[in-house]
Amino acid sequence: MKRLKLTLLAVCISIVSFGTVPSKGFDSIESLYKESVEVIKSKDRQKIREFIEKIIPDKGTITYMNKRKCEYRRIPRVINQSPQLLDSVKAHYTEKLYNYSLKLERMNQLDDLKFEGFERKLMPEKLNECGCPEILFEEIFVKCSSKEATISYSFGEILKVNGKWKSFTNFKLW
């Protein structure tokens, strides 16, 4: 109980002090994709859902973009109009990643799956056209390997918003 109170106090102080809601997510693209491999290998819907919650825009992302009047691919406008859409997106991508995990398992490519790197050098760019030059943009495919094959997938266009990398477009899973 004491830990919960301290956590809530820290969140409240953060909101009052900095005027933002903290975002879930990843500090680096590499950590995002490394964790994705572990989550895919788990075949655990709950772990996959928690991962999805970290990589799609959340309330902290929306608050940050609203305050700066940033918009990218109609986010945050669409979420402001239909807040329940975030839950639909979470459910959709949880199932999509879970099914991808099962597909890799059926193809004998899951058990020894490991992160190898990226198909090209990471070179995030400033996203000036959305009105927020502090937002960085990257679209990258990860390279993974197993005994059976080399695997490549992407979480689409990812943006660094409010210090965290988030997916803003459709996943590309094969």
Secondary structure as UniProt FT lines:
FT   HELIX           2..18
FT   HELIX           29..42
FT   HELIX           45..55
FT   HELIX           59..68
FT   TURN            73..74
FT   HELIX           77..81
FT   TURN            83..84
FT   HELIX           85..106
FT   TURN            107..108
FT   TURN            111..112
FT   STRAND          114..118
FT   STRAND          125..126
FT   HELIX           128..130
FT   TURN            133..134
FT   STRAND          136..139
FT   STRAND          142..145
FT   STRAND          150..154
FT   STRAND          157..161
FT   TURN            162..163
FT   STRAND          164..167
//
